[in-house]
Amino acid sequence: MFEPDRARQRWHRFLLVWMMGTALWLAALLIAQAAIRPAPAFSVMAPLLVGVPALALGLGAVLLRRRARR
């Protein structure tokens, strides 16, 4: 009866953690870019900027689905 609510709550918690982690990751990259001289090129920073949060979102979604099937 309460299983869909728990699954939704788990998904919402994951999204909140992912958003906070992404914000911290972006802040760390901005600090690193400001500290490194000469600043890294866009081609170096762009895959890190987009790839790591996208990978975390994908892996988290896969893990949540696997856990829901059990």
N, CA, C and O of each residue as an XYZ file, in Angstrom:
280
protein
N       0.806     -1.189      0.000
C       0.000      0.000      0.000
C       0.855      1.262      0.000
O       0.573      2.202     -0.743
N       1.893      1.290      0.825
C       2.735      2.469      0.912
C       3.974      2.371      0.029
O       4.805      3.279      0.035
N       4.108      1.307     -0.715
C       5.323      1.095     -1.508
C       5.550      2.181     -2.565
O       6.682      2.645     -2.697
N       4.536      2.609     -3.324
C       4.795      3.682     -4.292
C       5.252      4.980     -3.621
O       6.081      5.700     -4.178
N       4.728      5.284     -2.442
C       5.146      6.480     -1.723
C       6.605      6.384     -1.288
O       7.340      7.369     -1.350
N       7.023      5.199     -0.849
C       8.418      5.007     -0.445
C       9.349      5.125     -1.638
O      10.423      5.718     -1.537
N       8.946      4.567     -2.759
C       9.771      4.654     -3.961
C       9.896      6.099     -4.420
O      10.978      6.545     -4.801
N       8.804      6.816     -4.384
C       8.835      8.227     -4.776
C       9.701      9.034     -3.817
O      10.464      9.901     -4.242
N       9.582      8.749     -2.531
C      10.381      9.453     -1.534
C      11.870      9.152     -1.730
O      12.706     10.048     -1.616
N      12.195      7.902     -2.022
C      13.583      7.521     -2.280
C      14.125      8.257     -3.499
O      15.262      8.728     -3.488
N      13.306      8.357     -4.562
C      13.717      9.060     -5.779
C      13.931     10.546     -5.493
O      14.897     11.134     -5.980
N      13.046     11.156     -4.712
C      13.181     12.575     -4.385
C      14.424     12.832     -3.537
O      15.129     13.820     -3.740
N      14.684     11.940     -2.592
C      15.907     12.076     -1.794
C      17.142     11.975     -2.669
O      18.087     12.749     -2.516
N      17.132     11.020     -3.586
C      18.267     10.879     -4.495
C      18.468     12.139     -5.327
O      19.601     12.591     -5.494
N      17.388     12.711     -5.851
C      17.514     13.931     -6.652
C      18.062     15.097     -5.832
O      18.868     15.881     -6.333
N      17.634     15.215     -4.584
C      18.173     16.276     -3.727
C      19.668     16.087     -3.478
O      20.439     17.044     -3.548
N      20.070     14.863     -3.189
C      21.487     14.587     -2.969
C      22.275     14.829     -4.251
O      23.382     15.365     -4.204
N      21.718     14.442     -5.391
C      22.397     14.650     -6.665
C      22.554     16.143     -6.961
O      23.608     16.576     -7.426
N      21.513     16.926     -6.695
C      21.601     18.370     -6.942
C      22.648     19.022     -6.040
O      23.418     19.868     -6.494
N      22.676     18.635     -4.783
C      23.681     19.191     -3.873
C      25.091     18.769     -4.293
O      26.020     19.577     -4.283
N      25.235     17.515     -4.655
C      26.536     17.043     -5.123
C      26.981     17.747     -6.393
O      28.159     18.071     -6.547
N      26.047     17.983     -7.299
C      26.372     18.686     -8.538
C      26.788     20.124     -8.244
O      27.745     20.628     -8.832
N      26.076     20.782     -7.340
C      26.437     22.156     -6.983
C      27.830     22.213     -6.364
O      28.618     23.103     -6.686
N      28.136     21.269     -5.480
C      29.468     21.236     -4.881
C      30.543     20.925     -5.915
O      31.643     21.475     -5.855
N      30.230     20.044     -6.863
C      31.171     19.710     -7.926
C      31.457     20.936     -8.801
O      32.609     21.208     -9.138
N      30.406     21.669     -9.164
C      30.593     22.875     -9.973
C      31.407     23.917     -9.220
O      32.276     24.567     -9.802
N      31.134     24.080     -7.936
C      31.900     25.026     -7.133
C      33.377     24.622     -7.072
O      34.265     25.467     -7.190
N      33.628     23.331     -6.889
C      35.016     22.859     -6.845
C      35.719     23.093     -8.173
O      36.886     23.485     -8.197
N      35.022     22.858     -9.269
C      35.636     23.110    -10.580
C      35.917     24.591    -10.794
O      36.957     24.945    -11.349
N      35.011     25.457    -10.365
C      35.243     26.897    -10.503
C      36.424     27.355     -9.655
O      37.225     28.178    -10.096
N      36.531     26.829     -8.452
C      37.667     27.172     -7.595
C      38.962     26.673     -8.212
O      39.962     27.391     -8.227
N      38.951     25.447     -8.720
C      40.149     24.898     -9.359
C      40.532     25.706    -10.585
O      41.714     25.969    -10.809
N      39.552     26.101    -11.377
C      39.843     26.875    -12.579
C      40.408     28.242    -12.222
O      41.281     28.755    -12.921
N      39.921     28.828    -11.147
C      40.443     30.128    -10.723
C      41.853     30.002    -10.160
O      42.646     30.936    -10.272
N      42.174     28.866     -9.559
C      43.477     28.687     -8.928
C      44.559     28.288     -9.920
O      45.735     28.576     -9.698
N      44.184     27.635    -11.003
C      45.167     27.141    -11.975
C      45.494     28.260    -12.951
O      44.597     28.864    -13.540
N      46.753     28.527    -13.115
C      47.186     29.521    -14.103
C      48.188     28.886    -15.029
O      49.139     28.281    -14.534
N      48.055     28.974    -16.311
C      46.928     29.532    -17.046
C      45.692     28.648    -16.893
O      45.801     27.440    -16.685
N      44.542     29.254    -16.998
C      43.282     28.541    -16.797
C      43.138     27.422    -17.819
O      43.529     27.582    -18.976
N      42.581     26.293    -17.400
C      42.386     25.184    -18.343
C      41.431     25.578    -19.471
O      40.546     26.415    -19.292
N      41.625     24.971    -20.610
C      40.778     25.259    -21.769
C      39.371     24.701    -21.557
O      39.146     23.818    -20.728
N      38.441     25.242    -22.329
C      37.057     24.778    -22.253
C      36.960     23.306    -22.603
O      36.150     22.579    -22.026
N      37.783     22.860    -23.545
C      37.732     21.452    -23.952
C      38.183     20.513    -22.836
O      37.859     19.326    -22.869
N      38.912     21.013    -21.865
C      39.320     20.206    -20.720
C      38.239     20.221    -19.647
O      37.933     19.190    -19.048
N      37.665     21.391    -19.408
C      36.719     21.540    -18.303
C      35.302     21.079    -18.650
O      34.587     20.600    -17.771
N      34.888     21.211    -19.893
C      33.509     20.885    -20.277
C      33.144     19.423    -20.012
O      32.079     19.167    -19.452
N      33.984     18.455    -20.392
C      33.608     17.066    -20.086
C      33.515     16.793    -18.585
O      32.664     16.019    -18.148
N      34.380     17.421    -17.802
C      34.295     17.270    -16.350
C      33.054     17.944    -15.802
O      32.401     17.425    -14.897
N      32.736     19.094    -16.349
C      31.595     19.868    -15.872
C      30.276     19.150    -16.117
O      29.388     19.170    -15.265
N      30.145     18.518    -17.276
C      28.887     17.878    -17.654
C      28.923     16.370    -17.392
O      27.926     15.787    -16.966
N      30.047     15.756    -17.642
C      30.138     14.301    -17.600
C      29.989     13.687    -16.229
O      29.285     12.690    -16.072
N      30.635     14.258    -15.238
C      30.595     13.669    -13.896
C      29.183     13.723    -13.306
O      28.714     12.704    -12.799
N      28.481     14.868    -13.348
C      27.100     14.846    -12.837
C      26.165     13.943    -13.651
O      25.275     13.305    -13.087
N      26.361     13.887    -14.962
C      25.520     13.013    -15.783
C      25.779     11.547    -15.443
O      24.844     10.750    -15.368
N      27.023     11.200    -15.241
C      27.369      9.830    -14.854
C      26.779      9.486    -13.490
O      26.262      8.386    -13.293
N      26.856     10.420    -12.553
C      26.288     10.190    -11.226
C      24.772     10.020    -11.301
O      24.211      9.167    -10.613
N      24.110     10.819    -12.124
C      22.657     10.692    -12.276
C      22.289      9.344    -12.879
O      21.359      8.685    -12.414
N      23.012      8.936    -13.909
C      22.734      7.652    -14.551
C      22.968      6.472    -13.623
O      22.129      5.575    -13.529
N      24.105      6.470    -12.939
C      24.398      5.365    -12.024
C      23.421      5.324    -10.860
O      22.998      4.248    -10.436
N      23.065      6.488    -10.346
C      22.099      6.531     -9.250
C      20.736      6.013     -9.667
O      20.088      5.288     -8.911
N      20.292      6.377    -10.866
C      18.997      5.904    -11.357
C      19.011      4.389    -11.554
O      18.033      3.710    -11.239
N      20.115      3.862    -12.072
C      20.225      2.412    -12.260
C      20.200      1.697    -10.913
O      19.521      0.682    -10.759
N      20.930      2.220     -9.947
C      20.947      1.588     -8.628
C      19.577      1.648     -7.958
O      19.169      0.686     -7.307
N      18.874      2.742     -8.104
C      17.538      2.838     -7.506
C      16.569      1.859     -8.151
O      15.741      1.260     -7.465
N      16.666      1.691     -9.468
C      15.773      0.734    -10.138
C      16.077     -0.694     -9.732
O      15.167     -1.501     -9.536
N      17.372     -1.007     -9.604
C      17.736     -2.354     -9.171
C      17.247     -2.626     -7.762
O      16.772     -3.721     -7.462
N      17.365     -1.624     -6.895
C      16.908     -1.784     -5.514
C      15.395     -1.930     -5.456
O      14.876     -2.667     -4.619
N      14.677     -1.229     -6.346
C      13.214     -1.297     -6.361
C      12.737     -2.666     -6.827
O      11.671     -3.116     -6.408
N      13.497     -3.334     -7.679
C      13.092     -4.649     -8.188
C      13.228     -5.740     -7.134
O      12.555     -6.768     -7.223
N      14.073     -5.538     -6.154
C      14.299     -6.566     -5.127
C      13.144     -6.699     -4.203
O      13.178     -7.520     -3.286
